[in-house]
Amino acid sequence: MMEPVMCPFCGGSELIEEEESEMETDEEYWVIYHWRCQDCGEGFEKIIARPLSESFEEMEDDEGPLWS
């Protein structure tokens, strides 16, 4: 997983990764990475969504996550 290099709100680089969460729907498995900026205090997420048919190894190798 590629880590963010800056906060999307203020551009700061002092980021803390918080505990990740997971969610499963009928068709997809989501891993949600939570980040908090120490410069401005805002939080943001990095979400990786994959079809349930993909293996765990394929999810780990992907470098195309979505930002919210």
C-alpha positions in Angstrom: 0.0 0.0 0.0 1.3 3.4 -0.9 1.1 5.9 2.0 -0.1 9.4 1.5 2.7 12.1 1.4 0.5 15.1 2.3 -2.8 16.1 3.8 -5.5 16.8 1.1 -6.8 19.6 3.3 -3.7 21.7 4.3 -0.8 20.1 2.4 0.9 19.2 5.7 3.2 16.2 5.9 2.8 15.2 9.6 0.4 12.3 9.1 -0.5 9.5 11.5 -2.1 6.3 10.4 -4.9 5.3 12.6 -6.4 1.8 13.0 -7.8 0.4 9.7 -11.3 -0.9 9.3 -12.9 -3.5 7.0 -16.3 -3.8 5.4 -17.8 -6.5 3.3 -20.9 -6.1 1.0 -22.5 -8.7 -1.2 -20.0 -8.1 -4.0 -17.0 -6.3 -2.6 -14.5 -6.3 0.3 -13.3 -2.9 1.5 -10.2 -2.0 3.5 -10.4 1.5 4.8 -7.2 3.1 6.0 -7.7 6.1 8.3 -5.2 9.0 8.5 -5.1 12.1 10.6 -3.0 15.2 9.9 -1.1 16.6 12.9 -0.8 20.0 11.2 -4.5 20.8 10.8 -6.2 17.9 12.7 -8.4 16.8 9.8 -8.9 13.1 9.1 -9.2 11.4 5.7 -9.4 7.8 4.4 -7.8 5.7 1.7 -10.2 3.0 0.5 -9.3 -0.2 -1.3 -12.4 -2.0 -2.7 -12.1 -5.4 -4.4 -14.5 -8.0 -5.7 -15.0 -10.8 -3.2 -13.7 -13.2 -5.9 -10.1 -11.7 -5.8 -7.6 -13.3 -3.5 -6.0 -11.5 -0.5 -2.6 -11.5 -2.3 -4.0 -9.6 -5.3 -5.4 -7.0 -2.9 -2.0 -6.5 -1.2 -0.2 -6.1 -4.6 -2.6 -3.4 -6.0 -1.4 0.2 -6.3 -4.6 1.8 -7.5 -6.6 2.8 -4.3 -9.2 5.5 -4.2 -8.9 8.5 -2.0 -11.9 10.0 -0.2 
